[in-house]
Amino acid sequence: MINIILIDDHELVRTGFKMILQQQPDMRVQGEAGTAEEGLRLIRNLQPEIALVDVHMPGMSGVELTERVIRAKLRTHVVILTVVDDARFPKRLLDAGALGYLTKGCSAAELLAAIRQVAQGRRYLAPAVAQQLALATLDGTDSPFDALSSREMEVAMMLVRGMPLTAIGERLNLSPKTVSTYKQRLMEKLRVDHIVGLAHMMTVHSLLDTSNHHVGS
């Protein structure tokens, strides 16, 4: 039996996954959490085989949760779920120790296949993610975005989507002042002066499809 914990701040998403997983004779949803902090407590207490984790959550992110699970040498394997346009996150998450990486647009069949594969200790990458990683490896060049922390990268992604600091703060459970500090720090690291410059740099490094984003000023 593969025991699973669902960690996502959207109840509707958790409910959808639960409906799919509970129909499988070899899977059981042991628990669910709306924050990474709560999810980490469940992982420690229940020691499931699999934790399905959303990358973007208020407070601790899916990246940080993954790193803590690895550092604590817990038996749980992490499968990260994210939206399609977070092209920057796969390598960072895999470096953090996630064994699986899926987009939320995946089919039920792919979700189940990924869980079964990761439960056996084998890595699973969504095809689009595998392709991106292969291209990055072929390119062989270091990206200036490698200098950013996972939280700075999250803030950068939201800034180029046109989200104001207050909205980013609410999403990540941070004060606008803290978000402003992250913004200042990441701009200094990347040596850009405004959001348009940040968006341009992301586009150059294939992290942003400008046709699908509203770029703020």
N, C-alpha and C positions, 0 to 999 in steps of 0.2 A: 504493500500500500504506500502510495506517495502522499505524504502529508504536506499541505500547502497553506501558507499564510498570504493574504492579500493586503498590500499596503499602498493605498491610493487615497488622496484627499477628496475624491469625487465618489459619493455613495453609489451613484448610478453605474459608474464603471465597475465598482466592486460587485454590485448585484449582477451585472451582465456576465462577468467572469465566473462568478459563483454558479450561475445557472448552467453554464457550459461544463464546468469542472465536476459538479455534483452528479452529472449524468454518466460519468466514467466509473466503471467498476474498480479501477485500480487507483483512484484518486479521492482524497478527502480534504475539504477545506477545514482546517483546524481553527482558524481565527482570522479576523480582519482588523485593520487599523486605519485611521484617517490621517495620522502623522507618522513621520519616520521615528520619532522618539518613542511613541506608543508601539510601533512595529518592532523596534529593537527590543523592547521589554518582552513582547510576545515571542520573538525568536529565541531570546535567552531562556525563557520559561518553558516553551514547548519544543524547542529544538526540531523544527520541521525539516524535511528534506529540501523543500523549495520555498523561497520567498519571492513573490511577484511584486516588484517595486516600481512605483512611478518615479521618474527622474526629477520632476518639478513638484515640490511640496513646500508649504509654508514651514519656516524653521529649518530643520536639518534636511538637506537634499538627499536624493537617492544615491548620489556619489559618496557623500559622507557616510551614509548608512552602510553602503557596501564596504567601505574602508574599515569601518568599525567591526563589522562581522568578520572580516579577514584577520584583523589585528587580534581579535579575541579568540581566534582559532575555533570558531563555532562550526558545527557540521553542516549548517544550512548553506545551500547553493543559491546565489542571487540571480534572478532573471529580471532584467531591466525592461520596463515598458515606457515608451516615449512617443511623441508625435513625429511625423515623418521629417519635418524640416529642421530637426535638431542634429544637423549633419556633423557637428563638431564633437558630439559627445561619445560616440562609440569607442574610439581608442582610449579616451580618458577613463571611461568606465571599465573597459577591459583591463587597463593598467591598474585600476583600483581593485580588481579581482572578480568582477561579475563574470559568470560563466555563460550567461545567455543575454541576448539583446534583441528585442522585438519592437516593432512599431505598433501603435494602437490600431492601425489599420489592417493588421494581419487577420487571416482567416482563423476560424475555430480550429480547423485541422492543423494549421501551422502552430498555433498556441499549444495544442496537446502534444504535437511531435517535439516541440522545443522542451517542454516540461519533462517528457520521458527521457529525452537525450541528456539533459542537464542532470536529471536525477541519477544517471549512471556515471556522472562525473565528467561528461564530455561537453565541450563548448558548442553552443548553437548561435549562429549569426543569421539574422534575416538576410535574404539574398542582396537587397539594396545596400545593407550595411557592409556585407562582405566585399561588395564591389568597390565601395568607397575606400575601405581599408586597403584593398589591393592597389587602387590607383594612388593612394597616399604613399604606399611603400615603393611603388614604381617611380614616383616623383622624386622621392629621396631627399627632399629639401625640408629644412626645419621651418615651421610656421611661427611668426611672431606671436600667435595666439597661444603657443605652448607655454609662454611665460605667465599666462593668466591662471589664477586659481579657479577651481570649479565654480565657486560663487561669483567671482568676477565675470566668468564666461556667461553664467546665467543672466547676470545684470546686463551685459553687453547685448545678448540676444534679445532681451526685452526692450532695451533702449532703441535698437534699430527697428523694432516693430512699432515704434511710436508711442510706447507706454510712458506716461509721466512718472516721476519719482514716487509720488504718493501711491500710485497703482502698483508699482513694482514692490514697494514696501509692504503693501497689504498682501500681495501674492506670496512674498517670501517671509512674511511675519517679521519685518525689519522696520525700524524708524526711517522716515525720509532722510534724516541726517546721515544715518549709516549707509543708506543706498547712495547718497551723494558722495560719501567717502569712497565707496567701491567704484563709482563712476570716475571720480578724479584719479584714483589709483590706476585703473585700467587704461584711461586715456594717456596717462604719463608713461605707462609701460609700452603702449603701442605708438606713442609719439604722434597722437592725433589731437586736434583742437576742438572738434565738434562732431555731432552725430553723423552728419553727412559723410565726413571723412572716415568715420568708423565703418559706416555702411559700405563705402567704396572699398575699404581694405578687406572687409568680409567677402564682398563679391569677388575681388581679385583672388582670394584664397578659397573660393568655391564653398564658402560657408553660408552664403545668402543668395537666394533667388529673388532678385529685386522685383520681378513681375508679381510675386505673391506677397509682398510686404509694403506697408506704408512706412516710409522713413521719416522720422521726426526731425526737427531742426535743433 
